[in-house]
Amino acid sequence: MSPLRRTLDAADGGGGDGGGVPVGSYNPSESMMGTSSPSIGAESADLEEMSSSAGAGWFARGSVGKVAASSVPNSGAEWAAARAGGLTHPAQPTNQASPALNPGVAGGVAPVETKSEWAANSKPQKEKPSKSERRAIQEAQRAAKAAARGERVSAAPGGAGAVPSHGKQVKAAKPAPQKKDGSQVAASDKKGGERPPEKDRKKDVPHPRMQFDDKHRVEKAKRRAVVNQSEARNRVELFRHLPQYVHGTQLPDLESKFFQIDPMHPAVYKVGLQYLAGNITGGNARCIAMLLAFQEAIKDYSTPPEKTLIRDLTAKIGSYVSFLIECRPLSISMGNAIRFLKSRIAKLSLTLSESEAKASLQSDIDRFINEKIVLADKVIVRHAVTKISDGDVLLTYGSSCVIEMILSYAHELGKQFRVVVVDSRPKLEGQVLLRKLVAKGVSCTYTHINAISYIMHEVTRVFLGASSVLSNGTVYSRVGTACVAMAAHAFRVPVIICCEAYKFHERVQLDSICSNELGVPDVISKVPGRKDLNYLDNWSDDENLQLLNLTYDATPSDYVSMIITDYGMVPPTSVPVIVREYRREHLWI
């Protein structure tokens, strides 16, 4: 028998297992007292000697400490009880037997209640209900509360001041808070922390595009419109979400209202007429004309009484933008410029006077035009010229101002190359570029887009302009650009896109259907110089015939080799980086 077992048996009066308490397991090989069988007195002496050597502890380290180690009290009440009894560490139930020193018992060791008996004497724990049971309990509680609430309401028909049958007064329902104008405030608006963070950046987010297949929104927009427009009869079903109006009647009606529209600034009105007549084309030209018109409007602006400059001027700019959209849908680059101007207005210091604020805004507009358009084109030209070598055959499509600058500058440097100008109906923009290049002495070839595969085997590089570059690398440009890029990719000819960074946009677009601009359908029914080809003169009378004249198309990034911007030459995969850095700069100025 182990020494500890004999000690406990001796404490029970030598009764063995008959009167003792059950003791936990014990490993004699770990005991510091060895495996011999000394007498009970020697064991008691050993225990007393170990207790005195341990100082404040009850037992020495070793197997005894493992069997009945004392623990720190859990609360101050236990410490107080321990001091009152003259003990240093009150014992707590453990998994093993916990003998305590007692001078009244032989050997100084007395049996202590074990954890198994302590657990048996305690109350049994309640079983944890399942998820379905908890749900049933919650539903029952809700039903009880609803029933009690209904009883209180029925017992107090007089309102909040009535006393129900149980003697307690029903508390009056707190009325919803009201604004100064008398309208009620929603509960979700009372806490500022519950507002989504997007509301703080509301001015930076572009407005959702108008969906013209929504009849309610279209009727609402017509009531606010300055330009009277009538919908076309033969609308293309796939593009009903885009505006399709009868062309040719807006310009005379708008010219007759020139002196009747008070809130519209004459400079903005003039630009709108030029958009509508088609006198201003091209992304950069349209954006510069719009910003200069806004600059004139800001110069002549005066803050109305009882209004602030920031709020009223932002509303004015918004009304000008709505008028320009009625004349012609905005390009993506124009949208970025408008967002820049509104952000500068919102960041004006309240300490500035009206003249200082207007001067600051006019300076910002000038700096935007010079840095983001004029200077950016010069940087692009410097980068693009390095990709032109002697003997190259360069192909371009349509007419782009930055492509014209690149080819002209390369010719001025004395490089020998030939240019293939590809054009398409109905605008035939390539003829304008062809005349300018021929006038400067550049060797040129002119062809239409239907012969692109015939001429592509001679080409060494393709230079294309862009209306915008989207975040996924898609190039948004004049219709036909995707066809040229795909043909060049099939012939393994590199395609180089030249585009300013202010035309980049975080939008992602995979096709040319969800967002586009529809041109005048009549222009594709006629051939210039061939009046005898009049087969489609009365095409609008046939309900089964619809003519579609798209303005832009989307070129996937797989067909683009390089994009040259004022930030340098980057692959299409780096467009999101340009968008992020450009917004951080804005920002921009």
Salt bridges, closest charged atoms under 4 A:
GLU30 OE1 - LYS66 NZ 3.05
GLU43 OE2 - ARG6 NH2 3.33
GLU139 OE2 - ARG142 NH1 3.09
GLU194 OE2 - LYS191 NZ 3.89
GLU231 OE2 - LYS222 NZ 3.80
GLU231 OE1 - ARG235 NH1 3.16
GLU237 OE2 - ARG240 NH1 3.29
ASP253 OD2 - LYS257 NZ 3.47
ASP300 OD2 - HIS265 NE2 2.87
ASP312 OD1 - LYS307 NZ 3.83
ASP364 OD2 - ARG344 NE 3.21
ASP364 OD1 - ARG367 NH2 2.98
ASP392 OD2 - ARG461 NH1 3.29
GLU404 OE1 - LYS436 NZ 3.62
GLU429 OE1 - ARG478 NE 2.80
GLU458 OE1 - ARG418 NH2 3.06
GLU458 OE2 - HIS457 NE2 3.97
GLU500 OE1 - LYS503 NZ 3.28
GLU506 OE2 - ARG339 NH1 3.07
GLU506 OE2 - ARG583 NH1 3.69
GLU517 OE2 - ARG328 NE 2.79
ASP532 OD1 - ARG530 NE 3.13
ASP541 OD1 - ARG233 NH2 3.29
GLU581 OE2 - ARG580 NE 3.78
GLU581 OE2 - ARG584 NH1 3.50
GLU585 OE2 - LYS372 NZ 2.54
